[in-house]
Amino acid sequence: MSNLKQGLFVVFTGAPGCGKGTQARILKERTHICHLSTGEMLRQFAEKDTPLGRSLKAALERGEFASDAMIIEMVKNRIAEPDCANGFILDGFPRTLPQAEVLEDMLAEQNVKLSAVLEIQVPDEIIMERILGRYACMQCGAGYHDKFQKTKIYGVCDVCGGTEFARRQDDNRGTVQNRLVNYRLLTYPTIPFFEARGLLKTVDGTGTIDAVSRKIEDVLGLRDDV
Ligand SMILES: [Zn+2]
């Protein structure tokens, strides 16, 4: 027990569109601990000339998803790297109950005890509104939203002045509904698992980005200015 590493080791979880990626990036800026997004890690690992990198790249090129075993191996390698010794924010992992069980074992091997599992709760209707309203500038990629982040001048990108915009094809009602159902079926069972271990902290994710990040800092005990 005395060998436990000191630091802030958190898992961010919640339905797709709850804002966990954005909030993880904000917390990283504030604390300088690693932000481990499985989506970004997959893209990076697939570029590496290692056995894992090559098999991952081949799978992605065949249009397949990365297997559970690959994702687990990737996370395991990443959290053992020195820059994770003082903390990390896991974003996108664990996605399933078996992954949560594996995570517990791999952290024990690293002498790491999770500080908290932070669930960002947003009702499905609001998630739908957030995802269906988003679009991006086709020239520079700047992101906007029909309701929450409009361009300053209608139809003109604030960043580059471009006038053509596009929505992601998978940002449609059916796809989002499927992702929400998958979340309930596959990821949600990890919530009671972490709750039983006294790790779960729940934050209401419906406010502004700033308001939600303040709540997250509160529940993690990072706000010393109040
Ligand atoms: Zn632009």
Residues whose N, C-alpha, C, O or C-beta is under 5 A from the ligand:
A	BS01	ZN	C137 Q139 C140 G141 A142 C157 V159 C160 G161 G162
